[in-house]
Amino acid sequence: MAMKHFQLRLIFAFTTLCAAGIVAACSGTVNGPPVPNPTTAPNCVAPSCVSLTAMTQAVPLPGVDDIAVTALLAGVGTVSVDDSKDRSGAMRIFAIFNRDRLDGAVLFIKITAINGPARLSYVPGLRLVFRGKPPQGALRLAALESGTWTTVGKPGRVDGSTVTFAATRVRPPIELRDAESFELGAYVGGILPSPTPTTSPTPATSPTPTTSPTPTTSPKPTTSPTPTMSPTPTASPTPKTSPTASPSPSPTHSPTPSPSPTPRPGPLTVAVACNQSGDACVNGTMSSAGSALFIVLNHTAVITPAETPVSTYRLASDTCNLTDDPSGNGDWATFSPGPGTNASSFTLTAKNGGTNANRAICKAVIVDASGQSVTINITVTASSIGINGRKIHGGTLP
């Protein structure tokens, strides 16, 4: 009887250890339920629920009209992805882009943090497959930031009916609070926001100097006529007096010839040529300012003045860096050569975007030897994408 009680106690102890997961040889029938991965939300089904990973993952979306859409995501946390197939989202994106006078929007993507905060280490990429040919023109991505759409990266890569936007790494990453969204739009058109061209003031024309008139010599006084003598009251005839002498004519002087004016050159123009794709450059004239808009740091543009006859040119001033203008707001861009040096062309390099996700805006003035000038407006938007302002770093993921 004592032995039977001992066996029962041993079986109870062994069963207790198995239930606690201490004895590895226990049968699978007595193991407890598996512990779920804390980073994966239960019943998480894409695209309404996507668990982000460090590597990019392709997330198929329902699609918009005749376009098959796949989002390329990477980061930490859980998000939902919506391509706004409903008309309300489509109408919203069309209204915003039409306001900016673009050819039109293609689709609208919204990524929302769920089940807590999330982090996007890349601006999401997209793969769009059109039933027919892609739309004509440059197809680009833009991110909504503080109510303003800002172009992200370069135009999509076209391969037949497929257009692909690579995911673009940003630092710091895009932080989303729970229920906060990051919004993207695919559109056909130019770089956003569009810089507003400003008209450079027309320089005042220097008056042509005139020569002082040559003073004329004072005329010589004429000789007074000799008075005639009164006749003597005699019976004899009155004697005739000598004739009056004629006055001497005043000499006339030939006018001093005016010097020939120096010929004035023709209108000054300035060619602005971007060296990398994705940036936007516009030539300038004396009545319309040129412009250069950079979307990536260290991109360059070449500024080349011209007129007939050829003159000498120099950078009169610029507000793009504290070296050239100590009263400026920051070091946004540099010129080579700098102010005061004559050159046939000048190299402009983008250095920094604005602070707090703002665009960096400055201007430069190119002059010729006669004082004619052309203004160039410079904008650097490399740090103005997404939420809270991040800089794009060259590497992209496929």
Buried (B, 14 or more C-beta within 10 A) or exposed (E): EEEEEEEEEEEEEEEEEBEEEEEEEBEEEEEEEEEEEEEEBEEBEBBEBBBBEEEBBEBEBEBBEEBBBBBBBBBBBBBBBBBBBEEEBBEBBBEBBEEBEBBEBBBBBBBBBBBEBBBBBBBBBBBBBBEEEBBEBBBBBBBBBEEBBBBBBBBBEBEEBBBBBBBBBBEEBBBBEEEBBBBBBBBBBBBBBBBEEEEBEEBEEEEEEEEEEEEEEEEEEEEEEEEEEEEEEEEEEEEEEEEEEEEEEEEEEEEEEEEEEEEEBEEBBBBBEBEBEBBBBBBBBBEBBBBBBBBBBEBBBBBBBBBEEEBEBBBBBBBBBEEBBEEBBBBBBBBEEBBEEEBEBBBBBBBBBBEEBEBBBBBBBBBBEBEBBBBBBBBBBBBBBBBEBBBBEEEBBE
